[in-house]
Amino acid sequence: MIKNWLKKEIKQSSILLRSIPATVMTLFVVSVVCMNLLANKTLLQLEWIAIDGGILISWLSFMCMDIVTKHFGPGASNRISVLAAIINLLTCLIFFVASIIPSNAGDYSVFDGIFGGTWFILLGSTVAFLSSAVINNMLNFVIGKAFKKNPDGKAAYAMRTYVSTFIGQFFDNFIFSVIVFVGFAPIFWDGFHWTLLQCAMCALTGAIAELIMEIVFSPIGYRIVTYWKGNSVGSEYLDYIESENKK
């Protein structure tokens, strides 16, 4: 049973990766990797709010997921999210190995500190990203289904991306902040920590910022999915899913 499921999953994922245009897939994976690195730096910390560097790039990850969800479905978007998380983990492993290799060519302590990473930041970002990805993709899909008359129109695309991005980003920021800055930071960073209020306000502020980004860039996303549909992009995957659903 598991063997058959695994074979089917591998085949479906292989077809999907052949079907998604390389530019979108590349931007998505790179944004996930960069988001993990940027999360190491706190950009702002006040009594009621704190913001980390991941906010600068996370909007791109969610925009790519929204595009893929609209054209290929939430299952496809979940699959590439898992793949991006695996690639991110592999990248972090390579960075870590590079950071622990000694060098007599100069002082690389800053380099090692940044690229060596912190295991609980990686844990927090991975859990938060995968959780928020599922939330975002499913919300995007469900909201899109509510538009019966014109599911491919601008209004439908805007609503499904705005709502899903705001809620998905809120949970992404909040889960990450609680795991890292409430759970582990006080232990490993000499008492440095965020309060739950700071985590919640960071999540809310980040979600609002990402929503603004989504509003700015959603016309590009809409043009992309319209182009994909008009040119039958990914027809191999879509045909495969349709045939599987008929069985």
C-alpha positions in Angstrom: 0.0 0.0 0.0 2.7 2.5 1.0 4.9 1.3 -1.9 2.1 2.0 -4.4 1.4 5.4 -2.8 5.1 6.3 -3.0 5.3 5.3 -6.7 2.2 7.3 -7.5 3.6 10.3 -5.5 6.9 10.2 -7.3 5.3 10.0 -10.7 2.9 12.9 -9.9 5.7 15.0 -8.5 7.9 14.3 -11.5 5.2 15.4 -13.9 4.5 18.5 -11.8 8.1 19.6 -11.8 8.2 19.2 -15.6 5.1 21.3 -15.9 5.8 24.3 -13.7 7.8 27.0 -15.6 11.4 27.1 -14.3 11.3 30.9 -13.5 8.5 30.6 -11.0 10.0 27.5 -9.4 13.4 29.1 -9.1 12.1 32.3 -7.6 10.1 30.2 -5.1 13.0 28.1 -3.9 15.4 31.0 -3.8 12.9 33.1 -1.8 12.5 30.2 0.8 16.3 29.9 1.2 16.8 33.7 1.5 13.8 33.9 4.0 15.6 31.5 6.3 18.9 33.4 6.2 17.2 36.8 6.7 15.2 35.5 9.7 18.5 35.5 11.7 18.4 39.3 12.0 15.9 41.2 14.1 15.2 44.5 12.2 13.1 46.2 14.9 12.3 45.4 18.5 10.1 47.6 20.7 7.9 46.7 23.7 4.9 45.9 21.5 6.5 44.8 18.2 9.4 43.0 16.8 10.3 42.3 13.1 12.9 40.0 11.6 14.5 40.2 8.2 12.4 37.4 6.6 9.6 39.9 6.1 11.6 41.4 3.2 11.3 38.3 1.0 8.5 36.1 2.3 5.9 37.9 0.1 7.6 36.4 -3.0 7.2 32.8 -1.6 3.5 33.3 -1.0 2.9 35.0 -4.4 4.5 32.0 -6.1 2.4 29.6 -4.1 -0.7 31.5 -5.0 0.1 31.3 -8.7 0.8 27.6 -8.5 -2.4 27.0 -6.5 -4.6 28.9 -8.9 -3.3 27.0 -12.0 -2.3 23.6 -10.7 -4.3 23.2 -7.4 -3.4 23.2 -3.7 -1.9 19.7 -3.8 0.7 20.9 -6.4 1.5 23.9 -4.3 1.9 21.8 -1.2 4.3 19.5 -3.0 6.6 22.2 -4.2 6.5 23.7 -0.7 7.8 20.4 0.7 10.5 20.3 -2.0 11.5 23.9 -1.3 11.8 23.1 2.4 14.0 20.0 1.6 16.2 22.1 -0.6 16.5 24.7 2.1 17.6 22.1 4.6 20.2 20.8 2.2 21.4 24.3 1.5 21.7 25.0 5.3 23.6 21.7 5.7 26.1 22.8 3.0 26.4 26.3 4.6 27.0 24.6 8.0 29.8 22.3 6.6 31.4 25.3 5.0 31.3 27.3 8.2 33.0 24.6 10.3 35.9 24.0 7.9 38.9 25.9 9.3 40.7 28.4 7.1 44.0 30.3 7.5 43.2 32.8 4.7 41.6 35.3 7.0 39.1 35.9 9.8 35.8 34.3 8.7 34.1 34.4 12.1 31.3 36.7 10.7 30.8 34.5 7.7 30.7 31.4 9.9 28.3 33.0 12.3 25.8 34.0 9.5 26.0 30.9 7.2 26.6 28.4 10.0 23.1 29.1 11.1 21.3 28.3 14.3 19.5 24.9 14.5 16.4 26.2 16.3 16.0 29.0 13.8 16.0 26.4 11.0 13.6 24.3 13.0 11.2 27.2 13.6 11.4 28.5 10.0 10.7 25.0 8.5 7.8 24.2 10.8 6.3 27.7 10.3 6.8 27.7 6.5 5.2 24.2 5.9 2.3 25.0 8.3 1.6 28.3 6.7 2.0 26.9 3.2 -0.8 24.4 3.8 -3.0 27.0 5.3 -2.4 29.5 2.5 -2.8 27.0 -0.3 -6.0 25.5 1.1 -7.6 28.9 1.8 -6.7 30.1 -1.6 -8.3 27.1 -3.2 -11.5 27.2 -1.1 -12.0 30.9 -1.6 -11.6 30.5 -5.3 -14.3 27.8 -5.3 -16.7 30.4 -3.9 -16.6 32.4 -7.1 -19.0 30.3 -9.2 -19.7 32.8 -12.0 -16.3 34.0 -12.9 -13.6 31.9 -11.0 -10.9 33.1 -13.4 -11.7 36.8 -13.1 -9.6 39.5 -11.5 -11.9 39.8 -8.5 -11.7 36.1 -7.7 -7.9 36.1 -8.0 -7.5 39.2 -5.9 -9.8 37.9 -3.1 -8.3 34.4 -2.9 -4.7 35.8 -2.9 -5.3 38.7 -0.5 -7.1 36.6 2.2 -4.9 33.5 2.0 -1.7 35.6 2.0 -2.8 37.7 5.0 -3.8 34.7 7.1 -1.0 32.4 5.9 1.6 35.1 6.6 0.2 35.7 10.1 0.5 32.1 11.0 4.0 31.9 9.4 5.3 34.8 11.4 3.6 33.9 14.6 4.6 30.2 14.6 8.2 31.1 13.8 8.4 33.8 16.4 7.0 31.7 19.2 9.2 28.7 18.5 12.4 30.8 18.1 12.1 33.9 20.2 9.8 32.5 23.0 10.9 28.9 23.1 14.6 28.7 22.4 16.1 32.2 22.4 15.9 32.7 26.2 17.9 29.5 26.6 20.6 29.9 24.0 20.8 33.7 23.5 21.6 34.8 27.1 18.0 35.6 28.0 17.2 37.5 24.7 13.5 36.9 23.9 10.3 38.3 22.5 7.0 38.4 24.4 3.9 36.8 23.1 2.5 40.3 22.4 5.6 41.1 20.4 5.2 37.8 18.5 1.5 38.5 17.8 2.3 42.1 16.7 5.2 40.9 14.6 2.8 38.4 12.9 0.1 41.0 12.4 2.5 43.7 11.1 4.2 41.2 8.9 0.9 40.0 7.5 -0.2 43.6 6.7 3.1 44.3 5.0 2.9 41.1 3.0 -0.7 41.9 2.1 0.4 45.3 0.7 3.1 43.5 -1.3 0.5 41.1 -2.6 -1.8 44.0 -3.6 1.1 45.6 -5.5 2.3 42.5 -7.2 -0.9 40.5 -7.7 -1.5 42.0 -11.1 1.7 40.3 -12.2 0.5 37.1 -10.7 -2.8 37.4 -12.4 -1.2 38.0 -15.8 1.0 34.9 -15.3 -1.9 32.5 -14.5 -3.9 34.0 -17.4 -1.0 33.4 -19.7 -0.5 29.9 -18.4 -4.1 29.0 -19.0 -4.3 30.6 -22.4 -1.2 28.8 -23.5 -2.0 25.4 -21.9 1.1 25.6 -19.6 1.4 22.4 -17.6 -1.2 20.5 -19.6 0.6 17.2 -18.9 0.1 17.5 -15.2 -3.4 18.8 -15.5 -4.4 16.0 -17.8 -2.8 13.5 -15.5 -4.7 14.8 -12.5 -8.0 14.7 -14.4 -7.4 11.2 -15.5 -6.6 10.1 -11.9 -9.8 11.8 -10.6 -11.9 9.8 -13.1 -10.6 6.5 -11.9 
